[in-house]
Amino acid sequence: MNLTLKNVCPGKRIALAAILTETDAYGMDHQRGMKTMTIPAHNAPSCRDVQVRCIRFIAPEDLDVSGGSPNALCNERNFKVRVFSHYIDTNFRCCDACLIV
């Protein structure tokens, strides 16, 4: 799987999670896997799109819920990937404004 993170600011790493589910004939989703990773910061002069390539999942045939032949290796299967991301690095400083009296 490839994806593009839109408008990523320079100097900030991204935490990325990709969750894989398989949908059966009744529209029910079945968990198939999750990957988490850190996307390194870029050093471009302004915010830009960042491409993430080649996220791989392994989908064992014995978990196939497609309704096809249970012993087949090539049933058509329906997968969904949900992607979540957020900045790891921020400019927030908790104690810069703390005063000791």
MARBA-3410 file (N, C-alpha, C, O; in Angstrom, 1 decimal):
101
0.8,-1.2,0.0,0.0,0.0,0.0,0.9,1.2,0.0,1.9,1.3,0.7 ~ 0.5,2.2,-0.8,1.2,3.5,-0.8,0.1,4.6,-0.3,-1.1,4.4,-0.5 ~ 0.6,5.7,0.3,-0.3,6.8,0.7,0.5,8.1,0.6,1.7,8.1,0.6 ~ -0.2,9.1,0.7,0.3,10.5,0.7,-0.2,11.2,1.9,-1.4,11.4,2.1 ~ 0.7,11.7,2.8,0.4,12.6,3.9,0.4,14.0,3.3,1.4,14.5,2.8
-0.7,14.7,3.5,-0.9,16.0,2.9,-0.4,17.1,3.8,-0.7,17.1,5.0 ~ 0.3,18.1,3.2,0.7,19.4,3.9,1.4,19.2,5.2,1.0,19.7,6.2 ~ 2.5,18.4,5.2,3.3,18.1,6.4,4.3,19.2,6.6,5.0,19.6,5.6 ~ 4.3,19.8,7.8,5.3,20.9,8.0,6.7,20.4,8.2,6.9,19.3,8.7 ~ 7.7,21.2,7.9,9.1,20.8,8.0,9.5,20.6,9.5,9.0,21.3,10.4
10.4,19.7,9.7,11.0,19.5,11.0,10.1,18.8,12.0,10.4,18.8,13.2 ~ 9.1,18.2,11.5,8.1,17.5,12.4,8.0,16.0,11.9,7.6,15.7,10.8 ~ 8.2,15.1,12.9,8.0,13.7,12.6,6.5,13.4,12.7,5.8,14.1,13.4 ~ 6.1,12.3,12.0,4.7,11.9,12.0,4.6,10.5,12.6,5.3,9.6,12.2 ~ 3.6,10.3,13.5,3.3,8.9,14.0,2.1,8.5,13.1,1.1,9.2,12.9
2.3,7.3,12.5,1.4,6.8,11.5,0.9,5.4,11.9,1.7,4.5,12.3 ~ -0.4,5.1,11.9,-1.0,3.8,12.1,-1.8,3.4,10.9,-2.6,4.2,10.4 ~ -1.7,2.2,10.4,-2.5,1.7,9.4,-3.2,0.4,9.9,-2.5,-0.5,10.3 ~ -4.5,0.4,9.8,-5.3,-0.7,10.4,-6.0,-1.4,9.2,-6.7,-0.8,8.4 ~ -5.8,-2.7,9.1,-6.3,-3.5,8.0,-7.5,-4.4,8.5,-7.4,-5.1,9.5
-8.6,-4.3,7.8,-9.8,-5.1,8.1,-10.3,-5.8,6.8,-10.0,-5.3,5.7 ~ -10.9,-6.9,6.9,-11.5,-7.6,5.8,-13.0,-7.6,6.0,-13.5,-7.9,7.1 ~ -13.8,-7.3,4.9,-15.2,-7.2,5.0,-15.8,-8.5,4.4,-15.5,-8.9,3.3 ~ -16.8,-9.1,5.2,-17.4,-10.3,4.7,-18.7,-9.9,3.9,-19.0,-8.7,3.7 ~ -19.4,-10.9,3.4,-20.6,-10.7,2.6,-21.7,-10.0,3.3,-22.6,-9.5,2.7
-21.7,-9.9,4.6,-22.7,-9.3,5.4,-22.3,-7.8,5.8,-23.1,-7.2,6.5 ~ -21.2,-7.4,5.3,-20.7,-6.0,5.6,-20.0,-5.9,7.0,-19.7,-4.8,7.4 ~ -19.7,-7.0,7.6,-19.0,-7.0,8.9,-17.5,-7.0,8.6,-17.0,-7.6,7.8 ~ -16.8,-6.1,9.4,-15.4,-6.0,9.3,-14.7,-7.0,10.3,-15.1,-7.1,11.4 ~ -13.6,-7.6,9.9,-12.8,-8.5,10.7,-11.4,-8.0,10.7,-10.8,-7.7,9.7
-10.8,-7.9,11.9,-9.5,-7.4,12.1,-8.5,-8.3,11.4,-8.6,-9.6,11.5 ~ -7.5,-7.7,10.6,-6.5,-8.5,9.9,-5.1,-8.0,10.2,-4.2,-8.7,10.0 ~ -4.9,-6.8,10.8,-3.6,-6.4,11.1,-3.5,-4.9,11.4,-4.4,-4.2,11.1 ~ -2.4,-4.5,12.0,-2.1,-3.1,12.2,-0.6,-2.9,12.1,0.2,-3.8,12.5 ~ -0.2,-1.8,11.6,1.2,-1.4,11.6,1.3,0.0,12.1,0.4,0.9,11.8
2.3,0.3,12.9,2.6,1.6,13.3,4.0,2.0,12.9,4.9,1.1,12.9 ~ 4.3,3.2,12.6,5.6,3.6,12.2,5.8,5.1,12.4,4.9,5.9,12.6 ~ 7.1,5.5,12.5,7.4,6.9,12.5,7.9,7.3,11.2,8.8,6.7,10.6 ~ 7.3,8.4,10.7,7.7,9.0,9.4,8.7,10.1,9.7,8.3,11.0,10.5 ~ 9.9,10.1,9.2,10.9,11.1,9.5,10.5,12.5,9.1,9.7,12.6,8.1
11.0,13.5,9.7,10.8,14.9,9.4,11.5,15.2,8.0,12.5,14.6,7.7 ~ 10.9,16.1,7.3,11.5,16.6,6.1,12.1,18.0,6.3,11.7,18.6,7.3 ~ 13.0,18.4,5.5,13.6,19.7,5.7,13.4,20.7,4.6,14.1,21.6,4.3 ~ 12.3,20.5,3.9,11.9,21.5,2.8,11.6,22.8,3.5,11.3,22.9,4.7 ~ 11.7,23.9,2.7,11.5,25.2,3.3,10.0,25.5,3.8,9.8,26.4,4.5
9.0,24.7,3.3,7.7,24.9,3.7,6.9,23.6,3.8,7.5,22.5,3.5 ~ 5.7,23.6,4.2,4.9,22.4,4.3,4.7,21.8,2.9,4.6,22.5,1.9 ~ 4.7,20.4,2.9,4.6,19.7,1.6,4.0,18.4,1.8,3.9,17.9,2.9 ~ 3.6,17.7,0.7,3.0,16.4,0.8,4.2,15.4,0.9,5.3,15.6,0.4 ~ 4.0,14.3,1.7,5.0,13.3,1.9,4.4,12.0,1.5,3.4,11.6,2.0
5.1,11.3,0.6,4.7,10.0,0.2,5.3,8.9,1.1,6.4,8.9,1.4 ~ 4.4,7.9,1.4,4.8,6.7,2.2,4.5,5.6,1.3,3.4,5.3,0.9 ~ 5.6,4.8,1.0,5.4,3.7,0.0,5.7,2.3,0.7,6.4,2.2,1.6 ~ 5.0,1.4,0.1,5.3,0.0,0.3,5.0,-0.5,1.8,5.8,-1.1,2.4 ~ 3.8,-0.1,2.3,3.3,-0.7,3.5,2.7,-2.0,3.2,1.8,-2.1,2.4
3.3,-3.1,3.8,2.8,-4.4,3.4,2.1,-5.1,4.6,2.4,-5.0,5.7 ~ 1.1,-5.8,4.2,0.3,-6.7,5.1,0.3,-8.1,4.6,0.3,-8.3,3.4 ~ 0.3,-9.1,5.4,0.1,-10.5,5.1,-1.3,-10.9,5.4,-1.7,-10.7,6.6 ~ -2.0,-11.5,4.5,-3.4,-11.9,4.7,-3.5,-13.4,4.5,-3.7,-13.8,3.4 ~ -3.4,-14.1,5.6,-3.5,-15.6,5.5,-4.8,-16.1,4.9,-5.8,-15.5,5.2
-4.7,-17.1,4.0,-5.9,-17.7,3.4,-6.8,-18.3,4.4,-8.0,-18.4,4.1 ~ -6.3,-18.8,5.5,-7.3,-19.5,6.4,-8.2,-18.5,7.2,-9.1,-19.0,7.9 ~ -8.0,-17.2,7.0,-8.8,-16.2,7.6,-9.8,-15.6,6.6,-10.5,-14.7,6.9 ~ -9.8,-16.2,5.4,-10.7,-15.7,4.3,-12.2,-15.7,4.7,-12.7,-16.8,5.0 ~ -12.9,-14.6,4.6,-14.3,-14.6,4.9,-15.1,-14.2,3.6,-16.2,-13.7,3.7
-14.5,-14.4,2.4,-15.1,-14.0,1.2,-16.3,-14.8,0.8,-17.2,-14.3,0.0 ~ -16.5,-16.0,1.3,-17.6,-16.9,1.0,-17.2,-17.8,-0.2,-18.0,-18.6,-0.6 ~ -16.0,-17.6,-0.7,-15.6,-18.5,-1.8,-15.2,-19.9,-1.3,-15.4,-20.2,-0.2 ~ -14.6,-20.6,-2.2,-14.1,-22.0,-1.8,-13.1,-21.9,-0.7,-12.1,-21.2,-0.8 ~ -13.4,-22.7,0.4,-12.5,-22.6,1.6,-11.0,-23.0,1.3,-10.2,-22.6,2.1
-10.8,-23.8,0.3,-9.4,-24.3,0.1,-8.7,-23.5,-1.1,-7.6,-23.8,-1.4 ~ -9.4,-22.5,-1.7,-8.8,-21.8,-2.8,-7.8,-20.8,-2.3,-7.9,-20.3,-1.2 ~ -6.8,-20.6,-3.2,-5.7,-19.6,-2.9,-6.0,-18.3,-3.5,-5.3,-17.3,-3.2 ~ -7.0,-18.1,-4.4,-7.2,-16.9,-5.1,-8.6,-16.4,-5.1,-9.1,-15.8,-6.0 ~ -9.3,-16.5,-3.9,-10.6,-15.9,-3.8,-10.5,-14.4,-3.8,-9.5,-13.9,-3.4
-11.5,-13.8,-4.4,-11.5,-12.3,-4.3,-11.9,-11.9,-2.9,-12.9,-12.4,-2.4 ~ -11.1,-11.0,-2.3,-11.4,-10.6,-0.9,-11.5,-9.1,-0.9,-10.9,-8.4,-1.7 ~ -12.3,-8.6,0.1,-12.5,-7.2,0.3,-11.8,-6.7,1.5,-12.2,-7.0,2.6 ~ -10.8,-5.8,1.3,-10.1,-5.3,2.4,-10.3,-3.7,2.5,-10.5,-3.1,1.5 ~ -10.2,-3.2,3.8,-10.2,-1.8,4.0,-9.0,-1.5,4.8,-8.5,-2.2,5.7
-8.4,-0.3,4.5,-7.3,0.2,5.4,-7.7,1.5,5.9,-8.1,2.4,5.1 ~ -7.6,1.7,7.2,-7.8,3.0,7.8,-6.5,3.5,8.3,-5.7,2.8,8.9 ~ -6.2,4.8,8.0,-4.9,5.4,8.4,-5.2,6.5,9.3,-6.0,7.4,9.1 ~ -4.4,6.6,10.4,-4.4,7.6,11.4,-3.0,8.2,11.5,-2.0,7.4,11.5 ~ -2.9,9.5,11.6,-1.6,10.1,11.8,-1.7,11.4,12.7,-2.7,12.0,12.7
-0.5,11.7,13.3,-0.4,13.0,14.0,1.0,13.3,14.2,1.9,12.5,14.0 ~ 1.3,14.6,14.4,2.6,15.1,14.6,3.1,14.5,16.0,2.4,14.4,16.9 ~ 4.4,14.1,15.9,5.1,13.8,17.2,5.7,15.0,17.8,5.6,15.2,19.0 ~ 6.3,15.8,17.0,7.0,17.0,17.4,6.1,18.2,17.4,5.5,18.5,16.4 ~ 6.1,19.0,18.5,5.3,20.2,18.5,6.2,21.3,19.1,7.3,21.1,19.6
5.7,22.5,19.1,6.4,23.7,19.7,5.9,23.9,21.1,6.3,24.9,21.8 ~ 4.9,23.1,21.6,4.4,23.3,22.9,5.4,23.1,24.0,6.1,22.1,24.0 ~ 5.4,24.0,25.0,6.3,23.9,26.1,5.5,24.1,27.4,4.9,25.2,27.5 ~ 5.4,23.2,28.2,4.5,23.2,29.4,5.0,24.2,30.4,4.2,25.0,31.0 ~ 6.2,24.3,30.7,6.7,25.1,31.8,7.4,26.4,31.5,8.0,27.0,32.4
7.4,26.8,30.2,8.1,28.0,29.9,7.5,29.2,30.6,8.2,30.2,30.9 ~ 6.2,29.2,30.9,5.5,30.3,31.5,5.3,30.2,33.0,4.6,31.0,33.6 ~ 5.9,29.1,33.6,5.7,28.9,35.0,6.5,29.9,35.8,7.7,30.2,35.5 ~ 5.9,30.5,36.8,6.5,31.5,37.7,6.6,30.8,39.1,5.6,30.2,39.6 ~ 7.8,31.0,39.7,7.9,30.5,41.1,7.9,31.7,42.0,8.7,32.6,41.8
7.0,31.7,42.9,6.8,32.9,43.8,7.3,32.5,45.2,7.3,33.3,46.1
END
